[in-house]
Amino acid sequence: MPTPPLPPPTAHPAADALPAASLPAVDHLRTARRAARLLALCTVPSGLWRLAMAAQLPVGYSAEVLRDVYGIPGWGVAYVVGLTVLQECAALLPLLVVTGRLPVPNPRTAVRTGRVLAALVTLFCLSQLVLFFFVTPDSYLSSSGRPLMLLTYAPLAATGPLLALATAAYARHHGVGARRRPGGPRRP
């Protein structure tokens, strides 16, 4: 006995029940906050790797290399810890802005700066990853330390796109960069 033909595909029944005006709007501020939180988390693995290096834990360098090349123990500890603190503070800055904990007098300026920084951070992080891992490999790093370092530094490649996403969502939330229709009202 032949099977009966399938009914034609239709839209989901719940989509017909709600008019388009009552569908939930995209919460741009929530998107900006999530992107900023992920951005702050992307810098944690490489920071922990550097702190482990400063504490002379085995991260792929021998004790002689740490002492002779990187100055650990000594001035190298201050440099590595300072770099980690600076990186974490820079990664937390967008989170402070989008949550309102760091008041921005002019959102337009913050959005312009965020767009430029997103492009620069993306280019810098990707160029550093390519240079370090493919062009000039670190001859002091052991073969077992190389994958560990790659895993801890790889999330940095996402910092630029996440900053761009947080900036775009923040701009949409504040109406910065919205195009007005000819003859239409100006947005405040």
Backbone torsions as a table, in degrees:
resi	resn	phi	psi	omega
1	MET	NA	130.1	-177.3
2	PRO	-70.1	149.7	178.8
3	THR	-78.6	145.0	179.9
4	PRO	-69.5	149.7	-179.6
5	PRO	-66.9	148.2	179.2
6	LEU	-74.3	146.1	176.7
7	PRO	-68.2	154.9	179.7
8	PRO	-64.2	147.0	-179.2
9	PRO	-65.4	139.4	177.9
10	THR	-126.3	169.0	177.8
11	ALA	-70.2	161.5	178.0
12	HIS	-60.1	136.0	-177.0
13	PRO	-59.1	-31.6	-178.8
14	ALA	-70.2	-24.3	-179.8
15	ALA	-70.2	-31.9	177.9
16	ASP	-75.9	-24.4	-175.9
17	ALA	-73.3	-28.2	-177.8
18	LEU	-107.3	130.2	172.9
19	PRO	-68.8	157.1	-176.0
20	ALA	-60.0	-31.8	-178.1
21	ALA	-69.5	-23.2	-176.9
22	SER	-95.3	-0.1	176.3
23	LEU	-67.5	145.0	-177.1
24	PRO	-65.2	139.4	177.5
25	ALA	-79.9	156.1	177.9
26	VAL	-70.7	129.6	178.8
27	ASP	-89.8	96.8	-175.8
28	HIS	-67.5	-32.9	179.9
29	LEU	-66.7	-37.0	177.7
30	ARG	-65.0	-41.0	177.7
31	THR	-62.3	-44.0	179.2
32	ALA	-62.4	-41.7	179.8
33	ARG	-65.2	-43.1	180.0
34	ARG	-64.1	-43.2	179.0
35	ALA	-64.3	-39.7	179.4
36	ALA	-67.8	-36.2	177.2
37	ARG	-66.0	-44.4	177.5
38	LEU	-63.2	-37.6	177.3
39	LEU	-60.0	-44.5	179.6
40	ALA	-65.1	-33.9	179.9
41	LEU	-75.5	-25.3	-178.9
42	CYS	-65.0	-25.9	-177.1
43	THR	-89.0	-10.7	-175.9
44	VAL	-65.1	-46.9	-177.6
45	PRO	-58.7	-44.9	-179.4
46	SER	-68.7	-33.4	176.1
47	GLY	-64.7	-42.0	177.7
48	LEU	-65.5	-37.3	178.0
49	TRP	-63.0	-43.5	179.6
50	ARG	-67.0	-38.0	177.5
51	LEU	-65.6	-37.6	175.8
52	ALA	-65.1	-36.1	177.0
53	MET	-65.3	-41.7	179.2
54	ALA	-66.5	-30.0	178.3
55	ALA	-84.6	5.2	178.5
56	GLN	62.6	32.5	173.4
57	LEU	-81.7	155.7	-177.5
58	PRO	-72.5	101.3	179.0
59	VAL	-116.2	11.6	178.7
60	GLY	120.9	-6.5	178.3
61	TYR	-112.5	143.0	176.3
62	SER	-77.3	164.9	179.6
63	ALA	-63.1	-34.8	179.0
64	GLU	-66.3	-41.2	179.4
65	VAL	-66.0	-43.3	178.5
66	LEU	-60.0	-41.6	-177.9
67	ARG	-73.8	-48.9	-172.6
68	ASP	-80.6	-38.0	-174.7
69	VAL	-94.1	-44.6	-173.2
70	TYR	-102.1	-4.7	177.1
71	GLY	68.0	34.9	178.9
72	ILE	-113.8	120.3	1.5
73	PRO	-76.3	154.5	-178.7
74	GLY	133.8	-144.4	-176.3
75	TRP	-63.7	-25.3	-179.3
76	GLY	-62.3	-32.2	178.8
77	VAL	-64.8	-45.8	179.3
78	ALA	-62.6	-40.2	179.7
79	TYR	-64.4	-48.9	-176.3
80	VAL	-66.6	-43.6	179.0
81	VAL	-67.7	-41.7	177.7
82	GLY	-61.8	-41.5	177.9
83	LEU	-63.5	-40.5	178.8
84	THR	-64.9	-45.1	178.8
85	VAL	-63.2	-43.2	178.4
86	LEU	-62.0	-42.5	179.4
87	GLN	-64.3	-44.1	-179.3
88	GLU	-66.7	-38.8	177.5
89	CYS	-64.2	-41.7	178.6
90	ALA	-65.8	-34.7	179.6
91	ALA	-73.9	-27.9	179.1
92	LEU	-82.4	-17.4	-177.5
93	LEU	-58.2	-48.0	177.5
94	PRO	-61.4	-34.4	178.1
95	LEU	-64.8	-40.3	177.9
96	LEU	-65.2	-35.6	-179.2
97	VAL	-71.4	-48.8	-174.5
98	VAL	-72.8	-23.0	177.1
99	THR	-87.3	-7.7	178.1
100	GLY	86.7	5.4	179.6
101	ARG	-77.3	-20.3	174.3
102	LEU	-118.5	97.8	-175.0
103	PRO	-65.3	135.7	178.6
104	VAL	-111.2	118.6	-177.1
105	PRO	-65.1	-32.9	-178.3
106	ASN	-133.0	104.3	-179.6
107	PRO	-59.2	-29.5	178.7
108	ARG	-59.3	-43.7	179.3
109	THR	-64.6	-41.1	178.9
110	ALA	-63.4	-39.3	-179.6
111	VAL	-68.8	-43.9	178.2
112	ARG	-60.4	-45.9	179.3
113	THR	-63.2	-42.2	179.3
114	GLY	-62.3	-39.0	179.1
115	ARG	-65.6	-43.8	179.6
116	VAL	-66.4	-45.0	-180.0
117	LEU	-63.8	-37.1	178.9
118	ALA	-60.9	-43.3	178.8
119	ALA	-66.0	-45.0	-178.6
120	LEU	-66.2	-42.0	179.9
121	VAL	-64.2	-42.4	178.8
122	THR	-60.3	-50.0	-179.4
123	LEU	-62.5	-43.0	-178.0
124	PHE	-65.8	-48.6	-177.7
125	CYS	-63.1	-45.1	179.7
126	LEU	-65.8	-39.3	179.5
127	SER	-66.7	-38.7	179.3
128	GLN	-67.0	-40.7	177.8
129	LEU	-63.9	-43.8	179.4
130	VAL	-65.3	-46.0	-179.8
131	LEU	-61.7	-46.8	-173.7
132	PHE	-70.0	-42.6	-172.8
133	PHE	-91.7	-21.3	-174.2
134	PHE	-121.4	-33.1	-175.4
135	VAL	-91.7	-55.1	-179.3
136	THR	-122.4	78.3	-179.6
137	PRO	-62.0	144.2	-179.0
138	ASP	-73.4	113.0	-177.4
139	SER	-73.8	-16.6	179.9
140	TYR	-82.2	-19.8	-176.1
141	LEU	-78.3	132.4	-179.3
142	SER	-72.4	163.6	-178.8
143	SER	-66.7	-28.2	177.3
144	SER	-80.8	-25.0	179.9
145	GLY	-80.6	-21.8	-178.4
146	ARG	-62.9	-48.8	177.6
147	PRO	-63.4	-35.7	178.6
148	LEU	-63.9	-43.5	179.6
149	MET	-67.8	-38.3	178.0
150	LEU	-62.4	-42.0	179.2
151	LEU	-65.9	-35.7	-178.2
152	THR	-80.8	-27.4	-179.3
153	TYR	-94.9	-17.2	-178.8
154	ALA	-59.9	-38.9	179.2
155	PRO	-61.0	-19.5	178.0
156	LEU	-63.8	-23.1	178.6
157	ALA	-66.5	-20.9	179.7
158	ALA	-88.0	-7.0	-175.6
159	THR	-66.4	-39.9	179.5
160	GLY	-64.6	-52.2	177.0
161	PRO	-61.0	-36.4	178.0
162	LEU	-67.9	-38.2	176.1
163	LEU	-64.8	-38.6	177.4
164	ALA	-64.9	-41.3	178.3
165	LEU	-64.8	-45.5	178.9
166	ALA	-62.4	-40.3	179.6
167	THR	-66.0	-44.0	-179.3
168	ALA	-64.8	-42.7	179.4
169	ALA	-67.4	-38.9	177.2
170	TYR	-63.5	-39.9	178.9
171	ALA	-65.4	-42.8	178.6
172	ARG	-65.0	-38.1	179.4
173	HIS	-62.9	-40.4	-178.0
174	HIS	-91.6	-0.1	178.7
175	GLY	71.9	21.3	179.0
176	VAL	-81.6	132.5	177.9
177	GLY	82.1	4.0	178.1
178	ALA	-71.5	134.2	-179.4
179	ARG	-85.8	137.3	178.7
180	ARG	-99.3	151.9	177.9
181	ARG	-74.7	147.5	176.8
182	PRO	-60.6	128.2	-179.4
183	GLY	82.4	-5.1	-179.1
184	GLY	-84.5	171.3	-178.9
185	PRO	-70.9	149.6	176.0
186	ARG	-76.5	145.1	174.0
187	ARG	-87.1	141.6	-179.7
188	PRO	-66.6	NA	NA
